[in-house]
Amino acid sequence: MSDNGESDYEYYTDVKNSAHDAELGIWRGDGSYEGHPTVILKNGKGHIPPLNGATFVSLINWAFEPLLYGMGIYLPEMPNVKELIIEECQGILNLNTLFMPNLKKLYIYKCENLCEIKVNNLDKLCIKRCNKLANVNVGGKVNKLDINESTVTHIEGIIDELYLISCNSIVSLQNANILNSIFLGSCSINELPILIELRELHLLLCHNITIIPVYPNLVSLTLVECLGVRKIQLPKIPKKLIVDSCPNLRF
């Protein structure tokens, strides 16, 4: 899986070869599930059995049983899964990873009816093209949160690195505790949070931000084509400083 949230596993999902699948330990839903470590389900529907032995699961364009929609239950039990990919599953309205204690990486792509996500500790959470997503709630800590072309309005929790690209609905990060770095590109955010530990801040085409607050531990600052920025409060000059095409800025 690439960092932008798009799958690198098309060669698995488009070609069905039983001998090849058996060699790699892949289960596609044909026949009984026998604890295969890799599960790839594409363009199907119906009930998915508990995937107790699976460590990698990819669901692509999967239609879930209508009865389960109303109960808010979409995914089977996956106690050992470490990496989960969900692509183009329009039936999923909300997603909670509470019953996936070993999950480390979660990729969500083009789930157009997804409204809310609740996750626990993750190494990486990547979200792309989710046009109804409003809330992302981190119960523990996410090392890297990458949201691209989505309608998120609320992010809450502890995040080490935050990347927001082309997210035009969010205006504030006040409920997010970002520990290390922020990268914002073409976003509508108008106010940055006060973060004592922040070390890197990179803003590209963020025209609504007017003030860069005091970040005492900042070592890298990039401002490119941020037309609204007019004031930076720097207790000391960062080791890496790039400012380009910010006509209203005064130090």
Contacts in CASP RR format, 6 or more apart in sequence:
PFRMAT RR
TARGET T0000
AUTHOR 0000-0000-0000
METHOD contacts of the structure
MODEL  1
MSDNGESDYEYYTDVKNSAHDAELGIWRGDGSYEGHPTVILKNGKGHIPP
LNGATFVSLINWAFEPLLYGMGIYLPEMPNVKELIIEECQGILNLNTLFM
PNLKKLYIYKCENLCEIKVNNLDKLCIKRCNKLANVNVGGKVNKLDINES
TVTHIEGIIDELYLISCNSIVSLQNANILNSIFLGSCSINELPILIELRE
LHLLLCHNITIIPVYPNLVSLTLVECLGVRKIQLPKIPKKLIVDSCPNLR
F
1 7 0 8 1.000
1 8 0 8 1.000
1 9 0 8 1.000
1 83 0 8 1.000
1 85 0 8 1.000
1 105 0 8 1.000
1 107 0 8 1.000
1 126 0 8 1.000
2 8 0 8 1.000
3 126 0 8 1.000
3 146 0 8 1.000
4 126 0 8 1.000
4 128 0 8 1.000
4 146 0 8 1.000
4 148 0 8 1.000
5 107 0 8 1.000
5 109 0 8 1.000
5 126 0 8 1.000
5 127 0 8 1.000
5 128 0 8 1.000
5 146 0 8 1.000
5 148 0 8 1.000
6 109 0 8 1.000
6 128 0 8 1.000
7 13 0 8 1.000
7 58 0 8 1.000
7 60 0 8 1.000
7 85 0 8 1.000
7 87 0 8 1.000
7 107 0 8 1.000
7 109 0 8 1.000
9 40 0 8 1.000
9 58 0 8 1.000
9 85 0 8 1.000
12 26 0 8 1.000
12 38 0 8 1.000
12 40 0 8 1.000
12 58 0 8 1.000
13 40 0 8 1.000
13 42 0 8 1.000
13 58 0 8 1.000
13 60 0 8 1.000
16 28 0 8 1.000
16 30 0 8 1.000
18 30 0 8 1.000
20 26 0 8 1.000
21 27 0 8 1.000
21 28 0 8 1.000
24 38 0 8 1.000
25 36 0 8 1.000
25 37 0 8 1.000
25 38 0 8 1.000
26 36 0 8 1.000
26 38 0 8 1.000
26 39 0 8 1.000
26 40 0 8 1.000
27 33 0 8 1.000
27 34 0 8 1.000
27 35 0 8 1.000
27 36 0 8 1.000
27 38 0 8 1.000
27 39 0 8 1.000
27 40 0 8 1.000
27 54 0 8 1.000
28 39 0 8 1.000
28 40 0 8 1.000
28 41 0 8 1.000
28 42 0 8 1.000
29 39 0 8 1.000
29 41 0 8 1.000
33 39 0 8 1.000
33 49 0 8 1.000
33 51 0 8 1.000
35 51 0 8 1.000
35 52 0 8 1.000
35 53 0 8 1.000
35 54 0 8 1.000
36 53 0 8 1.000
36 54 0 8 1.000
37 53 0 8 1.000
37 54 0 8 1.000
37 55 0 8 1.000
37 56 0 8 1.000
38 54 0 8 1.000
38 55 0 8 1.000
38 56 0 8 1.000
38 57 0 8 1.000
39 51 0 8 1.000
39 54 0 8 1.000
39 56 0 8 1.000
39 57 0 8 1.000
39 58 0 8 1.000
40 57 0 8 1.000
40 58 0 8 1.000
40 60 0 8 1.000
41 48 0 8 1.000
41 57 0 8 1.000
41 58 0 8 1.000
41 59 0 8 1.000
41 60 0 8 1.000
41 62 0 8 1.000
42 58 0 8 1.000
42 59 0 8 1.000
42 60 0 8 1.000
42 61 0 8 1.000
42 62 0 8 1.000
43 60 0 8 1.000
43 61 0 8 1.000
43 62 0 8 1.000
44 61 0 8 1.000
44 62 0 8 1.000
44 63 0 8 1.000
45 62 0 8 1.000
45 63 0 8 1.000
45 64 0 8 1.000
45 65 0 8 1.000
46 62 0 8 1.000
46 63 0 8 1.000
46 64 0 8 1.000
46 65 0 8 1.000
47 65 0 8 1.000
48 62 0 8 1.000
48 75 0 8 1.000
48 76 0 8 1.000
49 76 0 8 1.000
50 76 0 8 1.000
50 77 0 8 1.000
50 78 0 8 1.000
51 57 0 8 1.000
51 76 0 8 1.000
51 77 0 8 1.000
51 78 0 8 1.000
51 81 0 8 1.000
52 77 0 8 1.000
52 78 0 8 1.000
52 79 0 8 1.000
52 80 0 8 1.000
53 79 0 8 1.000
53 80 0 8 1.000
54 78 0 8 1.000
54 80 0 8 1.000
54 81 0 8 1.000
55 80 0 8 1.000
55 81 0 8 1.000
55 82 0 8 1.000
55 83 0 8 1.000
55 102 0 8 1.000
56 81 0 8 1.000
56 82 0 8 1.000
56 83 0 8 1.000
56 84 0 8 1.000
57 78 0 8 1.000
57 81 0 8 1.000
57 83 0 8 1.000
57 84 0 8 1.000
57 85 0 8 1.000
58 84 0 8 1.000
58 85 0 8 1.000
58 87 0 8 1.000
59 75 0 8 1.000
59 84 0 8 1.000
59 85 0 8 1.000
59 86 0 8 1.000
59 87 0 8 1.000
59 89 0 8 1.000
60 85 0 8 1.000
60 87 0 8 1.000
60 88 0 8 1.000
60 89 0 8 1.000
61 87 0 8 1.000
61 88 0 8 1.000
61 89 0 8 1.000
62 89 0 8 1.000
63 91 0 8 1.000
64 74 0 8 1.000
64 89 0 8 1.000
64 91 0 8 1.000
64 92 0 8 1.000
68 74 0 8 1.000
69 91 0 8 1.000
69 93 0 8 1.000
72 93 0 8 1.000
72 94 0 8 1.000
74 89 0 8 1.000
74 91 0 8 1.000
74 92 0 8 1.000
74 95 0 8 1.000
75 95 0 8 1.000
77 99 0 8 1.000
78 84 0 8 1.000
78 99 0 8 1.000
78 100 0 8 1.000
78 103 0 8 1.000
79 99 0 8 1.000
79 100 0 8 1.000
79 101 0 8 1.000
79 102 0 8 1.000
80 102 0 8 1.000
81 100 0 8 1.000
81 102 0 8 1.000
81 103 0 8 1.000
82 102 0 8 1.000
82 103 0 8 1.000
82 104 0 8 1.000
82 105 0 8 1.000
83 103 0 8 1.000
83 104 0 8 1.000
83 105 0 8 1.000
83 106 0 8 1.000
83 107 0 8 1.000
84 97 0 8 1.000
84 100 0 8 1.000
84 103 0 8 1.000
84 105 0 8 1.000
84 106 0 8 1.000
84 107 0 8 1.000
85 107 0 8 1.000
85 109 0 8 1.000
86 92 0 8 1.000
86 95 0 8 1.000
86 106 0 8 1.000
86 107 0 8 1.000
86 108 0 8 1.000
86 109 0 8 1.000
86 111 0 8 1.000
87 107 0 8 1.000
87 108 0 8 1.000
87 109 0 8 1.000
87 110 0 8 1.000
87 111 0 8 1.000
88 109 0 8 1.000
88 110 0 8 1.000
88 111 0 8 1.000
89 111 0 8 1.000
90 111 0 8 1.000
90 112 0 8 1.000
90 113 0 8 1.000
91 111 0 8 1.000
91 113 0 8 1.000
92 111 0 8 1.000
92 113 0 8 1.000
92 114 0 8 1.000
93 113 0 8 1.000
93 114 0 8 1.000
93 115 0 8 1.000
93 116 0 8 1.000
94 114 0 8 1.000
94 115 0 8 1.000
94 116 0 8 1.000
94 117 0 8 1.000
94 118 0 8 1.000
95 108 0 8 1.000
95 114 0 8 1.000
95 116 0 8 1.000
95 117 0 8 1.000
95 118 0 8 1.000
96 117 0 8 1.000
96 118 0 8 1.000
96 119 0 8 1.000
97 103 0 8 1.000
97 106 0 8 1.000
97 118 0 8 1.000
97 119 0 8 1.000
97 120 0 8 1.000
97 122 0 8 1.000
98 118 0 8 1.000
98 120 0 8 1.000
101 120 0 8 1.000
103 119 0 8 1.000
103 120 0 8 1.000
103 122 0 8 1.000
104 122 0 8 1.000
104 123 0 8 1.000
104 124 0 8 1.000
105 122 0 8 1.000
105 123 0 8 1.000
105 124 0 8 1.000
105 125 0 8 1.000
106 119 0 8 1.000
106 122 0 8 1.000
106 124 0 8 1.000
106 125 0 8 1.000
106 126 0 8 1.000
107 124 0 8 1.000
107 126 0 8 1.000
108 114 0 8 1.000
108 117 0 8 1.000
108 126 0 8 1.000
108 127 0 8 1.000
108 128 0 8 1.000
108 130 0 8 1.000
109 127 0 8 1.000
109 128 0 8 1.000
109 129 0 8 1.000
110 128 0 8 1.000
110 129 0 8 1.000
110 130 0 8 1.000
111 130 0 8 1.000
111 133 0 8 1.000
112 129 0 8 1.000
112 130 0 8 1.000
112 131 0 8 1.000
112 132 0 8 1.000
113 132 0 8 1.000
114 130 0 8 1.000
114 132 0 8 1.000
114 133 0 8 1.000
115 132 0 8 1.000
115 133 0 8 1.000
115 134 0 8 1.000
115 135 0 8 1.000
116 133 0 8 1.000
116 134 0 8 1.000
116 135 0 8 1.000
116 136 0 8 1.000
116 137 0 8 1.000
117 125 0 8 1.000
117 127 0 8 1.000
117 133 0 8 1.000
117 135 0 8 1.000
117 136 0 8 1.000
117 137 0 8 1.000
118 137 0 8 1.000
118 139 0 8 1.000
119 125 0 8 1.000
119 136 0 8 1.000
119 137 0 8 1.000
119 138 0 8 1.000
119 139 0 8 1.000
119 140 0 8 1.000
119 142 0 8 1.000
120 138 0 8 1.000
120 139 0 8 1.000
120 140 0 8 1.000
121 139 0 8 1.000
121 140 0 8 1.000
121 141 0 8 1.000
121 142 0 8 1.000
122 138 0 8 1.000
122 141 0 8 1.000
122 142 0 8 1.000
122 143 0 8 1.000
123 142 0 8 1.000
123 143 0 8 1.000
123 144 0 8 1.000
124 142 0 8 1.000
124 143 0 8 1.000
124 144 0 8 1.000
124 146 0 8 1.000
125 136 0 8 1.000
125 138 0 8 1.000
125 142 0 8 1.000
125 144 0 8 1.000
125 145 0 8 1.000
125 146 0 8 1.000
126 146 0 8 1.000
126 147 0 8 1.000
126 148 0 8 1.000
127 133 0 8 1.000
127 136 0 8 1.000
127 146 0 8 1.000
127 147 0 8 1.000
127 148 0 8 1.000
127 150 0 8 1.000
127 152 0 8 1.000
128 147 0 8 1.000
128 148 0 8 1.000
128 149 0 8 1.000
128 150 0 8 1.000
129 148 0 8 1.000
129 149 0 8 1.000
129 150 0 8 1.000
130 150 0 8 1.000
130 151 0 8 1.000
130 152 0 8 1.000
131 150 0 8 1.000
131 151 0 8 1.000
132 151 0 8 1.000
133 150 0 8 1.000
133 151 0 8 1.000
133 152 0 8 1.000
134 151 0 8 1.000
134 152 0 8 1.000
134 153 0 8 1.000
134 154 0 8 1.000
134 169 0 8 1.000
135 152 0 8 1.000
135 153 0 8 1.000
135 154 0 8 1.000
135 156 0 8 1.000
136 145 0 8 1.000
136 147 0 8 1.000
136 152 0 8 1.000
136 154 0 8 1.000
136 155 0 8 1.000
136 156 0 8 1.000
137 156 0 8 1.000
137 157 0 8 1.000
138 145 0 8 1.000
138 155 0 8 1.000
138 156 0 8 1.000
138 157 0 8 1.000
138 158 0 8 1.000
138 159 0 8 1.000
139 157 0 8 1.000
139 158 0 8 1.000
140 157 0 8 1.000
140 158 0 8 1.000
141 157 0 8 1.000
141 158 0 8 1.000
141 159 0 8 1.000
141 160 0 8 1.000
142 157 0 8 1.000
142 158 0 8 1.000
142 159 0 8 1.000
142 160 0 8 1.000
143 160 0 8 1.000
143 161 0 8 1.000
144 160 0 8 1.000
144 161 0 8 1.000
144 163 0 8 1.000
145 155 0 8 1.000
145 159 0 8 1.000
145 161 0 8 1.000
145 162 0 8 1.000
145 163 0 8 1.000
146 163 0 8 1.000
146 165 0 8 1.000
147 155 0 8 1.000
147 163 0 8 1.000
147 164 0 8 1.000
147 165 0 8 1.000
147 167 0 8 1.000
148 163 0 8 1.000
148 164 0 8 1.000
148 165 0 8 1.000
148 166 0 8 1.000
148 167 0 8 1.000
149 165 0 8 1.000
149 166 0 8 1.000
149 167 0 8 1.000
150 167 0 8 1.000
151 167 0 8 1.000
151 168 0 8 1.000
151 169 0 8 1.000
152 164 0 8 1.000
152 167 0 8 1.000
152 169 0 8 1.000
152 170 0 8 1.000
153 169 0 8 1.000
153 170 0 8 1.000
153 171 0 8 1.000
154 170 0 8 1.000
154 175 0 8 1.000
155 162 0 8 1.000
155 170 0 8 1.000
155 173 0 8 1.000
155 175 0 8 1.000
155 176 0 8 1.000
156 175 0 8 1.000
156 176 0 8 1.000
157 175 0 8 1.000
157 176 0 8 1.000
157 177 0 8 1.000
158 177 0 8 1.000
158 179 0 8 1.000
159 176 0 8 1.000
159 177 0 8 1.000
159 178 0 8 1.000
159 179 0 8 1.000
160 178 0 8 1.000
160 179 0 8 1.000
160 180 0 8 1.000
160 181 0 8 1.000
161 178 0 8 1.000
161 180 0 8 1.000
161 181 0 8 1.000
161 183 0 8 1.000
162 173 0 8 1.000
162 176 0 8 1.000
162 178 0 8 1.000
162 181 0 8 1.000
162 182 0 8 1.000
162 183 0 8 1.000
163 183 0 8 1.000
164 170 0 8 1.000
164 183 0 8 1.000
164 184 0 8 1.000
164 185 0 8 1.000
164 187 0 8 1.000
164 189 0 8 1.000
165 183 0 8 1.000
165 184 0 8 1.000
165 185 0 8 1.000
165 186 0 8 1.000
165 187 0 8 1.000
166 185 0 8 1.000
166 186 0 8 1.000
166 187 0 8 1.000
167 187 0 8 1.000
167 188 0 8 1.000
168 186 0 8 1.000
168 187 0 8 1.000
168 188 0 8 1.000
169 188 0 8 1.000
170 187 0 8 1.000
170 188 0 8 1.000
170 189 0 8 1.000
171 188 0 8 1.000
171 189 0 8 1.000
171 190 0 8 1.000
171 191 0 8 1.000
171 208 0 8 1.000
172 189 0 8 1.000
172 190 0 8 1.000
172 191 0 8 1.000
172 193 0 8 1.000
173 182 0 8 1.000
173 189 0 8 1.000
173 191 0 8 1.000
173 192 0 8 1.000
173 193 0 8 1.000
174 191 0 8 1.000
174 193 0 8 1.000
176 193 0 8 1.000
177 195 0 8 1.000
178 193 0 8 1.000
178 195 0 8 1.000
178 198 0 8 1.000
179 195 0 8 1.000
179 197 0 8 1.000
179 198 0 8 1.000
180 197 0 8 1.000
180 198 0 8 1.000
180 199 0 8 1.000
180 200 0 8 1.000
181 198 0 8 1.000
181 199 0 8 1.000
181 200 0 8 1.000
181 201 0 8 1.000
181 202 0 8 1.000
181 220 0 8 1.000
182 192 0 8 1.000
182 198 0 8 1.000
182 200 0 8 1.000
182 201 0 8 1.000
182 202 0 8 1.000
183 200 0 8 1.000
183 202 0 8 1.000
183 204 0 8 1.000
184 202 0 8 1.000
184 203 0 8 1.000
184 204 0 8 1.000
184 206 0 8 1.000
185 203 0 8 1.000
185 204 0 8 1.000
185 205 0 8 1.000
185 206 0 8 1.000
186 204 0 8 1.000
186 205 0 8 1.000
186 206 0 8 1.000
187 206 0 8 1.000
188 208 0 8 1.000
189 206 0 8 1.000
189 208 0 8 1.000
189 209 0 8 1.000
190 208 0 8 1.000
190 209 0 8 1.000
190 210 0 8 1.000
191 209 0 8 1.000
191 211 0 8 1.000
192 201 0 8 1.000
192 209 0 8 1.000
192 211 0 8 1.000
192 212 0 8 1.000
192 213 0 8 1.000
193 213 0 8 1.000
194 213 0 8 1.000
194 214 0 8 1.000
195 215 0 8 1.000
196 215 0 8 1.000
196 216 0 8 1.000
196 217 0 8 1.000
197 217 0 8 1.000
198 215 0 8 1.000
198 217 0 8 1.000
198 218 0 8 1.000
199 217 0 8 1.000
199 218 0 8 1.000
199 219 0 8 1.000
199 220 0 8 1.000
200 218 0 8 1.000
200 219 0 8 1.000
200 220 0 8 1.000
200 221 0 8 1.000
201 212 0 8 1.000
201 215 0 8 1.000
201 218 0 8 1.000
201 220 0 8 1.000
201 221 0 8 1.000
201 222 0 8 1.000
202 220 0 8 1.000
202 221 0 8 1.000
202 222 0 8 1.000
203 209 0 8 1.000
203 222 0 8 1.000
203 223 0 8 1.000
203 224 0 8 1.000
203 226 0 8 1.000
203 229 0 8 1.000
204 222 0 8 1.000
204 224 0 8 1.000
204 225 0 8 1.000
204 226 0 8 1.000
205 224 0 8 1.000
205 225 0 8 1.000
205 226 0 8 1.000
206 226 0 8 1.000
207 226 0 8 1.000
207 227 0 8 1.000
207 228 0 8 1.000
208 228 0 8 1.000
209 226 0 8 1.000
209 228 0 8 1.000
209 229 0 8 1.000
210 228 0 8 1.000
210 229 0 8 1.000
210 230 0 8 1.000
210 231 0 8 1.000
211 229 0 8 1.000
211 230 0 8 1.000
211 231 0 8 1.000
211 232 0 8 1.000
211 233 0 8 1.000
212 221 0 8 1.000
212 223 0 8 1.000
212 229 0 8 1.000
212 231 0 8 1.000
212 232 0 8 1.000
212 233 0 8 1.000
212 234 0 8 1.000
213 233 0 8 1.000
214 233 0 8 1.000
214 234 0 8 1.000
214 235 0 8 1.000
216 235 0 8 1.000
218 234 0 8 1.000
218 238 0 8 1.000
219 238 0 8 1.000
219 239 0 8 1.000
219 240 0 8 1.000
220 238 0 8 1.000
220 239 0 8 1.000
220 240 0 8 1.000
220 241 0 8 1.000
221 232 0 8 1.000
221 234 0 8 1.000
221 238 0 8 1.000
221 240 0 8 1.000
221 241 0 8 1.000
221 242 0 8 1.000
221 243 0 8 1.000
222 240 0 8 1.000
222 241 0 8 1.000
222 242 0 8 1.000
222 243 0 8 1.000
223 229 0 8 1.000
223 232 0 8 1.000
223 242 0 8 1.000
223 243 0 8 1.000
223 244 0 8 1.000
223 246 0 8 1.000
223 249 0 8 1.000
224 242 0 8 1.000
224 243 0 8 1.000
224 244 0 8 1.000
224 245 0 8 1.000
224 246 0 8 1.000
225 244 0 8 1.000
225 245 0 8 1.000
225 246 0 8 1.000
226 246 0 8 1.000
226 249 0 8 1.000
227 245 0 8 1.000
227 246 0 8 1.000
227 247 0 8 1.000
227 248 0 8 1.000
228 246 0 8 1.000
228 248 0 8 1.000
229 246 0 8 1.000
229 248 0 8 1.000
229 249 0 8 1.000
230 248 0 8 1.000
230 249 0 8 1.000
230 250 0 8 1.000
231 249 0 8 1.000
231 250 0 8 1.000
232 249 0 8 1.000
232 251 0 8 1.000
234 251 0 8 1.000
243 249 0 8 1.000
END
